[in-house]
Each structure stands twice: as structure tokens, then as C-alpha cells.
Amino acid sequence: MDTLITGRVWVVGDSVTTDAMYPAFAMKLPVPEAARHIFYELRPGWTDQVQPGDIVVAGRNFGLGSSRPVAALFRELGIAALIAEEFNSLFLRNCINHGLPALTVPGATEAFSDGDTACLDFAEGWAENTKSGTRLDGGALPPLVLDILAAGGILPKLAREGYIPAPAAHGH
């Protein structure tokens, strides 16, 4: 698995809640439609600008609040990875379980601005702003987490290892 990711950056601040990412009204919508409402109050129009491969950079307490499955929405939009100065632990685990790399990098919101390009390696635990050359060390993800990400999430990993039935192919 390639653990090196490069993408355009979108920066949000501290204490962004799961409610701000996945509004209650969107929870009744299919995932592709719900994904169009991420950050709907915080950054109106963001989902019209975001492109597959982009990276979200956040401050402290990212993902605070209820355990809404926001990672599935980020994946639907093609977000390649999340970087935060600090993740809510439940939110972080939901990201990993959905196969979305999430790297804790202190100082990230000062090092990046919207539109910068980030290069990160979540196995080695660093992120670099390719424009400024600033490189920050973060927490490398442990081997088990890397294995879950390589499988595409916890359910694909468990299916691959024979613990649960493989999911049926879509459309059958």
C-alpha cells in the first residue's frame, strides 16, 4: 500500500463537530446526496469546489460530538486524507474503520492555508506543505491501522480474513 498522499488542502478550525460536517437533515439522504452537505454552514459551497484527492486540515478536537458516519461522506467526495492537530477519538476510529487515512499533526493549521498542496506519509507520520517546504512530524499510524487502511476499511479487512461474509456486489 502506498502511504504517501499528495493533494490540495482545505483548512478548517478547532472543534468542528460531526453535526457541522453531517447535518441532521442530511442523515435521511442517500450517502451521495448527504455528502453534498458536508460543512454546509461552516463553508457554504465547499462541496462544489472540492475534488477527489483533496485533503482536509483541521485544528484541535476535530470530529467532536456524536458518532455520525462522516468518514463515509468524505470518502464519497474523494477526500484522500484528513490531517488534524487533534482528533476526537471516536471520530478518528470511524475514519480508520471507513478506510480514510487520518493523521494527527500538531501545528497543521498554522502550516497550511487553503489551496496549498500537502504531501503526507501516514506510515511515517509526517506532513509537508510543498509550497513553503514546512514539514511537520505527527503520529505514525500503527501497523494494524495501516492494514485496515490497506484493506479499504475494517469490514473489507474482516471479510478478506474470513471473519465475516464478503459483501454482495452492488447491483446484484
ChimeraX attribute file (.defattr): number of C-alpha atoms within 10 A of each C-alpha:
attribute: neighborCount
match mode: 1-to-1
recipient: residues
	/A:1	9
	/A:2	8
	/A:3	14
	/A:4	13
	/A:5	17
	/A:6	19
	/A:7	21
	/A:8	21
	/A:9	24
	/A:10	21
	/A:11	19
	/A:12	20
	/A:13	15
	/A:14	17
	/A:15	18
	/A:16	21
	/A:17	20
	/A:18	23
	/A:19	17
	/A:20	19
	/A:21	24
	/A:22	22
	/A:23	19
	/A:24	13
	/A:25	9
	/A:26	16
	/A:27	15
	/A:28	10
	/A:29	11
	/A:30	9
	/A:31	18
	/A:32	13
	/A:33	13
	/A:34	20
	/A:35	24
	/A:36	19
	/A:37	23
	/A:38	24
	/A:39	21
	/A:40	16
	/A:41	12
	/A:42	13
	/A:43	13
	/A:44	11
	/A:45	14
	/A:46	16
	/A:47	16
	/A:48	10
	/A:49	6
	/A:50	17
	/A:51	15
	/A:52	14
	/A:53	16
	/A:54	23
	/A:55	31
	/A:56	21
	/A:57	27
	/A:58	27
	/A:59	23
	/A:60	22
	/A:61	19
	/A:62	25
	/A:63	29
	/A:64	20
	/A:65	16
	/A:66	11
	/A:67	14
	/A:68	19
	/A:69	17
	/A:70	23
	/A:71	29
	/A:72	21
	/A:73	21
	/A:74	26
	/A:75	20
	/A:76	16
	/A:77	21
	/A:78	16
	/A:79	22
	/A:80	21
	/A:81	25
	/A:82	24
	/A:83	28
	/A:84	28
	/A:85	21
	/A:86	21
	/A:87	25
	/A:88	18
	/A:89	13
	/A:90	14
	/A:91	24
	/A:92	22
	/A:93	17
	/A:94	21
	/A:95	24
	/A:96	19
	/A:97	21
	/A:98	23
	/A:99	27
	/A:100	25
	/A:101	29
	/A:102	25
	/A:103	26
	/A:104	26
	/A:105	24
	/A:106	18
	/A:107	17
	/A:108	26
	/A:109	21
	/A:110	10
	/A:111	18
	/A:112	22
	/A:113	17
	/A:114	14
	/A:115	14
	/A:116	18
	/A:117	20
	/A:118	27
	/A:119	19
	/A:120	27
	/A:121	20
	/A:122	24
	/A:123	19
	/A:124	15
	/A:125	18
	/A:126	20
	/A:127	25
	/A:128	20
	/A:129	21
	/A:130	16
	/A:131	11
	/A:132	11
	/A:133	10
	/A:134	13
	/A:135	16
	/A:136	16
	/A:137	17
	/A:138	22
	/A:139	14
	/A:140	17
	/A:141	19
	/A:142	12
	/A:143	10
	/A:144	9
	/A:145	19
	/A:146	20
	/A:147	16
	/A:148	21
	/A:149	24
	/A:150	18
	/A:151	18
	/A:152	17
	/A:153	21
	/A:154	19
	/A:155	19
	/A:156	22
	/A:157	20
	/A:158	15
	/A:159	14
	/A:160	13
	/A:161	11
	/A:162	10
	/A:163	11
	/A:164	12
	/A:165	12
	/A:166	14
	/A:167	9
	/A:168	7
	/A:169	6
	/A:170	5
	/A:171	4
	/A:172	4
